Amino acid sequence: MNKYLAGLVHIEITTPDVDGSADFYTRKFGMREFARRDGRVYLRCWGDYQPYSVVLVPGAQPGLHQMAWRTTSSEALEEAAARVEQAGIQGTWTDGGLGYGRAFEFTGPYGHPMRLVFDVDDYEADAEHRSIYPDRPEMRSAHAGAPRFLDHVTIAATDVRGFCEWYAEVLDYRIMGYTELDDAPITVFGVLTTNEKSHDLGVVLDTSSTPGRVNHLAFWVDTYEELVICAQVLLERGTDMEYGPSVHGIGEQNFLYFREPSTMRVELNSGGYRNYVPGWEPKVWKPSDGSNNIFRNSAMPMSMTESFPAADGFTATEEGVSDEMKAELLNPYAQHGRG
């Protein structure tokens, strides 16, 4: 099978307060504003090779407006678009937008808006931001713990395996692993990748009837020390840590979760492994194996089950997940006598 996708290139998220979210990402988190157009704010990390990686879009609630993936070639873009339509999904060709060219846009079978594009502008730093490293798009940020680049997005879907299998079959994502509950054959998490990373697309189980939701967007720093520094910078400027720092079992990344002002969840990663194995068979983890926290010494907070926008019929803090499933997801160690 051909390799169609090269990786995640940018993500557009909605926020009810574009200026407030933009202030957080730039002043507290260390991203830089690239442009403002039609009420939207375009943000970049210091290591992004393209002009921007996050777009803040006005909206009533935090949510996913679009996730954009770069193809490996212009021919791959045509082939990928054809495969999506052959799978029964009607898409639309556009002339492109700020920083990218002709694109194919569609909404996947679980309601997630997606953009496929090949022609993406290279970022060229001005004299103030030019790096002494020829391979860097701009100099390293002077902001402590600033992210190097956008790493992945994790969405929510009503059928984790169904979502993974569709994207693997149609667009050649590699399925890297799953998490199943210990006491029931229910898959609650899956990870896919377009390259050698453990994942650049994650999937959490969504028991709501609201399609196209997102759980978090994630960024990358080079070292665990930078991740901890970022946590301290945010804490001292009024942003609480939702979960972490700790280490995921699945993917083996160091992680940290927090919220930006819209309540959108943001993750920061470092570490993890690279996988070049052809024909990789996805492994199945259990919560008691430490899929979320390999140390198995702390419970994931209930707030981590929230996805965006708030599900129909639920508030942002009370998702449609059974008490039994929450107990197993949030504290498997006590339930199964582990740790």
N, C-alpha and C positions, 0 to 999 in steps of 0.2 A: 504494500500500500504506500502511496506517496505521503510525504510529510507536508501537510498543508500550512500549519501554523508555526510561527517562530516565537510568539510570546505575547503577554499582555502589554499593551502600549499605553493605554490611558483608561480612566474610569470617570464617569460622570455621575455625581450623586446630588440628590436634592436636599435642600435645607430651607427651613422657614426664615432663616436670618443669614443671608449670604455674607454680609459684612462681618457679622459676629463669628461665623465659621472661618472666614478668610483671616481674620485677626488672630484666631487661635493657631491656625496652621502656619502662619508666618511668624508671629511674635513669640509664641510659646514652643512650637514644634520645630521651627527652623527651616520651613520651606520658603520659597520666594515666589512672589507674584510675577507672572509672565505677561498677562494681558487681562483686560476687562472688555467684554463685548456683550451688548444686548442683555445686560443684567447678570451676566455670568462672569465668574472669576476663574482664571486659568492659573494653576499653581505648578511649580516644578521643584524637584529635589536636586541637590547639587550634582548628583551623578546621573541624572536622566540624560540620555543621548538625544532624545526628542525634545521639542520645546517645552512640553508640559506633560504631566502624568495624571493630574486630578483637575476636574472641572466642577465647580460649585454652581448648581442650577437652582433658581428659585422654585420652591415647592411648599405645599402645605405641611408635609411631614418629611423626615429623613427617609431616603429610599434610593433605589438604583434607577438611574435614568438611562444609562447605557454603559456597557463594557465593550472596549475596543481591543481587538486582537490583530496583530500584524501577521500577514502571511509570509511565506518564504520566498515568494516571487509573484510577479504579475500573473503568470500562468496559474500558479497555485490559487490565487484569488478567484480566477474564473472557475477553476475546477471545484473549489470549496463551495462557491455560490451554487453551482450546478448540483452538487451533492445535497445541499440543504433543500433545494427545491424538489429534487428527486425523492427526498424523504417526506415530502408532503407539506413543507413549510414555504409559504410564499414570501419572498423578500422584495426589497426595493433597492435599485441602484441610485446613488446620489453622486453629485459632482465633487463631493468632499467638503472640507471645512477648514478651520484655522489649523494650519500645520500639517494637513494630510490631504491626499488626493482622492480620486474616485473610490467609492466604498460601497459595499453591499451590506444592507441592514435588514435584520429580521428579528422576530420574537420567537425564541425557542419553545419547545413543546411544554415547558413548565412555566412559561410566562416571562422569561428574562430577556430584555432587549440586548441585542448584540450587533456589533459593527465589525466587519472584516475589511481590512485595508492593507495595501502594500506600500504605496508611496507615502512616506512620512518624512517631513523635513528634519534634517540634522540641526541640532542646536549649535549655534555659534556664539560663544561668549564675547562680550565687549571687553575692552582693555581692563576695566575694573575687576572683572570676574575671571579673566583668562588664567588657566593653570600652567604651571611649569612642566606638568606632565602632559605630553602630547596626546596621550590616550584618554585623558579626562575631558569631559565636555566643559567643565568649569572648575575653578579651584574649590578645594574642600571648604565647607561652610565653617565660619567662625562661631556658629551657634553650637553650644555643647550638646552632643547627642543627636544632632540633626540627621534625618534619614538620608541614605545615599540614593535610593531609588525605590519606586513602587515595586512590591514583591508579588502580591497575589490578591485575589478577591475570593471571599467565601459567601456563597448564596444559600438560600433555603429552598428546598423542594419537597413535595409530598412523597416522592419515591426516590430515595438516594441512589439505589442501584439502577433504577430505570433511567435517571438523569445521566449517571456516569456512562451507562452502556450506549445511550443514544449519542452522546458527544464523542465517545470512543469510536463508534461505528461510522458516524457521518463525517466527523472532522479529525479523526485519528489522534485524539487525546490518548495518552497512556494512563490507565487506571493503576494507581500506585498502592492503594490500600483502603480498607474499610474498618469501621468500628461497629461491632454488633453488641447488643445487650447481653449480659451474662446469663440471664434467666429467661430470655425469649429470643426467637430468631428475627429480631428487628434490627435493621441496619440504620444507625443514627448518624453516621458520618462517612464521607468518602473524599478521597483526594485524587486529583488528576493533574497531569503535566503535559506541556507541549515540548519540553526540553529535558535537560538532565536533572533539574531540581526535583525535590520530593513532591512539590506541587506548585502550580500557579493558579489553580482553581480548586476551591474546596466546596463541599456540599454538606449542609446540616439538614436533618429531618425537620420538615415543616408539617405540623398537624393541623394548620389552619386551612381555610379555603381561599386565602388571598394569594394569588399567583405572583411570581416575579419578585419575591422579596430577597433582601440581602442581609447577611449576618454581620459582616465586617469587611473592611479593606485593610491591607497590611503593607507595611514598609520594611526596609532592610537597613541595618547598620552592620559594619564589618565585624565588630567584636562584642562580646558579652559585656565588657566594661562600658562601652558606649550605650548599650541598652540600659544598664543600671544608672548611668549618668543621666540619660533622658528621663528616667523615672523620677530622679531627684529634682531635676529642673522643673518638671511638670508639677510635682507635689508642692514644691516651694512657691509655685505660682498659682495654686488653687485648684489643680486638677487631680482628683482622686484616682488611684489605681483600682481598676475593676478586678483584675486577676493577674497574678504574677508579681515579679519575675519568677519564672521557673522554666522547666524543660518539657516539651511534648515528647511522648514516646513515639507516636506515629510522626514521621518526618524528622524527629530528633532536633528540632529547632529550639533555641532559647526564645521565650516569648514574654510579652507584656501587653496587657489590654487596658484601655482607658476609653473615655468618651470625649468627643468634641462637643461644643455647645448645643448643637442640634440634637444631641443624644446618640448620634451615629457612633458605633463602636470602631475603634482604631486599634490595630495590633502592630507591634514592632517586633521584628525577628532578627536573629543572627544565628550563625552556626548551621547545623543540619548537614545532610549528606548529598552527594551527587550520585546518580544512578545511570549507567550507560548500558545496562543489560538488555540485549534484544530479547523480545518475547517474554518480558517480565510478567510474572503472575502476581496479581495483587494479594497481599497478606491480609488476614483478618485478625484484628485486635479485639479485645474485650476491655470495658472500662477498668476491670480489676487488674488488667495487665499494665495499667498506667498509660493508656493510649493518649490521654490528655495531659497527665502529669506523671512522668516516669518515676518520680520519687514516691508517689502514692502516700503522701503525708499531709495532704490538704484537700478540702472539698472545693469543687468548682462552685462559685456563687450562682444562685438561682437566676440572677439577672442575665447570665450568659446564654440562657435559652431564648432570649428576646431577639427577634429579627425585625426588619424595617421595610415598609411602614408597619405600624401596629396592625395586627390581624383584625379582620372583620369580627365584631362582637367582643373584642378584648381590648383592654388598655395596654399601654406599652409595657407595663410591669406584670401582666397576668396573661401569659400565652396559653393556647389551647393544648397543653401537655398534661397528661394524667399525673396524679400525685405519685403513683407507683413508678412511672417512668422517670419523673423528676428525682425520686429517691435514689434510683439506680444510677442515673447520670451524674448526680451531684455528690453522692457520697458512697461510691461502690466499695470503698475500703472497709467501712464499718459493716455493711451489709454482708460482705463475703468473707469477713474475718481476715482481710489482708492488711499489711502495713504495720 
